[in-house]
Amino acid sequence: MIATPLRRALGNAWILALARGQRSIPFAPRHYIEKLRDDRVRRIVRYAALTVPFYRDAFRRLGLDPREIRTADDLARLPMIEKDDLRRDPEAFVSTSRAGRRSVPFESSGSTGSRVSIRHDARSLLANVAYGERERAVVTRILGRESGYREVLLGYVGGTRDKVYDFYRDWTWIPARPRRLELLVTAPFASNVEAINRFRPDVLFGYGSYLHATARAVAAGAISLERPKLLIYAAEPLSLATRHEIEAAMGAPLVARYTAVEAFKLAFLCEHRTGFHVHEDLAHIRILGADGRTARDGGSGCVVLSNLVNRGTVLLNYRMSDISRWSAASCACGRTLRMLDEIEGRAEDLLDLPNGEMMHPRAVWGVLKPHPEVLQYQLVQREPARFLLKLVTATRDDYARLAPRLARAMEALLGTGTSVETEACAELPREGGGKVRMVVALRSGSDPARSLRGV
């Protein structure tokens, strides 16, 4: 292992070299973007065929020469990877190369009730900082400055972002551009509002459902909030109507970053907010219609991802749980990247608790995350203080051993007077698009005026 000072110096050099020109790529001519994309397609396919067990076997079984995969469209010839495939045998998708062996493990946040393990190699994690220049350009344009602004980040302990930041602290000397305050969505809502008002941020960054609840509380007169100049959401979808509602209540533009643990850079809303600009050269997206074929432009379907930059867990032709369609509109911003229209999926309910607090589903995931024996879960609120925790475990013995302990831990999280029963399940009920909602609230959506009374 390289000594830390040298590792940080090399990490910085790699990021700075790659960052040059990143802000211009979204505005580049189409032929240039397509060349970048297809060059990466050919490189990742060769790498997968040589070093990734699943793809070595797949190319041999199909009698397919990796050199025949030359463009992004050719990726459709590869087998479709389902989340259950990855969950059953995650190591089959991890490269046996040095980069793969040394890659950093991440777990999905459980936003669909099913955990998956994904590994990202060090170079792609460092490159992610450089690629972020494309999205930071949106912040710069809206705020009118590169640095010196104040930012609040709303997250949870042990989340993907925490692990990414830990990696960057160990591998880089990248200075923080904004002054930053990190708050937890698991903390009392009222205390977060007070902290935001004291800090007076220019940027408020958080989960979509949390920002929506905050905006509704502002609109209802339940809280008084120092208005930021910019709102950013990630990790959860918001409809166009909901985005407009948030902007109207908060008096600030709302942009988005479409991310997943399987690919950290998928798409983003720019300052004009007319559609999601796809990072085409980093993550190829295909829209799969209900008939199992690639949907025509404008047709809605499942998002199928091919991550073109990660050398840890290699995913090509991987079915996501999100639903979207290509937009035929052009954006006034001048970016030439293709745009997705609305993105549906991973919607999460906030829980209204008997003590008047509001709880984000990531708090529930925090209780279950340390137990890999729990393969899937769903917490159902049957009455204000009565809950059912459905568990899919690796074995019956795992359920018998863990269920009582998890029920007590969940009761401690949910507060005094709550009761949690458990139920062993072979599988969990799925909604449209095959999604599993990890938290089912008594009322869909929260009542911010109730949850924030007394602020």
HELIX and SHEET records of a PDB file:
HELIX    1   1 THR A    4  ALA A   19  1                                  16    
HELIX    2   2 GLN A   22  PHE A   27  5                                   6    
HELIX    3   3 ARG A   30  THR A   51  1                                  22    
HELIX    4   4 PRO A   53  LEU A   62  1                                  10    
HELIX    5   5 PRO A   66  GLU A   68  5                                   3    
HELIX    6   6 ALA A   72  ARG A   77  5                                   6    
HELIX    7   7 LYS A   83  ARG A   88  1                                   6    
HELIX    8   8 PRO A   90  PHE A   93  5                                   4    
HELIX    9   9 ARG A   98  ARG A  101  1                                   4    
HELIX   10  10 ALA A  122  TYR A  131  1                                  10    
HELIX   11  11 GLU A  133  LEU A  143  1                                  11    
HELIX   12  12 THR A  160  TRP A  171  1                                  12    
HELIX   13  13 PHE A  189  PHE A  199  1                                  11    
HELIX   14  14 GLY A  208  ALA A  219  1                                  12    
HELIX   15  15 LEU A  240  MET A  250  1                                  11    
HELIX   16  16 PRO A  361  LEU A  368  1                                   8    
HELIX   17  17 ARG A  396  LEU A  414  1                                  19    
HELIX   18  18 GLY A  432  GLY A  434  5                                   3    
HELIX   19  19 PRO A  448  SER A  451  1                                   4    
SHEET    1   A 2 VAL A 104  GLU A 107  0                                        
SHEET    2   A 2 SER A 117  HIS A 120 -1                                        
SHEET    1   B 8 ARG A 179  LEU A 184  0                                        
SHEET    2   B 8 ARG A 150  GLY A 155  1                                        
SHEET    3   B 8 VAL A 203  TYR A 207  1                                        
SHEET    4   B 8 LEU A 230  ALA A 234  1                                        
SHEET    5   B 8 LEU A 254  ALA A 260  1                                        
SHEET    6   B 8 ALA A 263  LEU A 269 -1                                        
SHEET    7   B 8 PHE A 276  VAL A 278 -1                                        
SHEET    8   B 8 MET A 339  LEU A 340 -1                                        
SHEET    1   C 3 ALA A 283  LEU A 288  0                                        
SHEET    2   C 3 GLY A 301  ASN A 307 -1                                        
SHEET    3   C 3 TYR A 318  SER A 324 -1                                        
SHEET    1   D 2 LEU A 351  ASP A 352  0                                        
SHEET    2   D 2 MET A 358  MET A 359 -1                                        
SHEET    1   E 4 SER A 419  ALA A 424  0                                        
SHEET    2   E 4 ARG A 386  THR A 393  1                                        
SHEET    3   E 4 VAL A 374  GLU A 383 -1                                        
SHEET    4   E 4 VAL A 439  VAL A 440  1                                        
END                                                                             
